[in-house]
Structures are given as structure tokens and as C-alpha cells.
Amino acid sequence: MAQHNQLGKAGEKEAMEFLIKQGLTIRETNWRMEKLEIDIIAQGSDMVLHIVEVKTRSNDEFFDPMRSITRAKKQHMVASANAYINYYGLQCEIQYDVVILIGSEGNFKLEYYPDLFVPRLKTYR
């Protein structure tokens, strides 16, 4: 496995452990449907579904990982969440979270951004 893939897997594992400590239950990891993908799907006791994007970097010296959460990435997260809830026939609130990890396995600095954005509603006339 390539080194960057190992770093990403280690970051996702660390993110899951963090979310569990926050009281969330992990429903799925790396859920896919065609071109849609969600890193972590978690749920709290309040039944809110957390769609979690994980960004793992060895350092942030040249690029702030939050810059990768673009409008297109947010749209992808929303489309993926919609596919997931439709596939399982869920009726629940959704929250979009981001976990950023900087460092190396066993030595990450973790930043958690709960409820980072609320998708815009599309209206049709």
C-alpha cells in the first residue's frame, strides 16, 4: 500500500476513535455507491446522522487542508448523504462534519469541525 494510503487509513481510524469518544456510533466507513463516497457515517443518541469527511495530511506547511473542502466537495457530500438515506429509507436530520488530521500515525493533531455547513435548499418554480 502506498505511504499516502497508509496515512489516510491511519487518519480515518483516529477520526473514528475520536467520534466514538464524542458519543457517536459508527454506522459505516468508506460507504460507496457508484461515484459517491462517504468517509464515515456516524449517529448520535439524538439520531442525527453525521456525514464525516476526513482529511489527513503529514503536514500543513504548504496547504491548509480546509481549502480542500470546496463548494464541489460540499455538493458531493450532500449528494452522497442523499443517496445513503434514500438507499436505506431513512428519515433523519443530517449534519456535515469534517475531521482534519495533521501528522503521522500515533502522533496526529486532530481538528474537528462539527456541523460545518448547512446545504442550500433548492427551490423549483
Summary of the structure (lengths in Angstrom):
residues: 125
radius of gyration: 14.8
end to end distance: 50.0
largest distance: 52.4
contacts: 335
relative contact order: 0.20
helix: 33%
strand: 38%
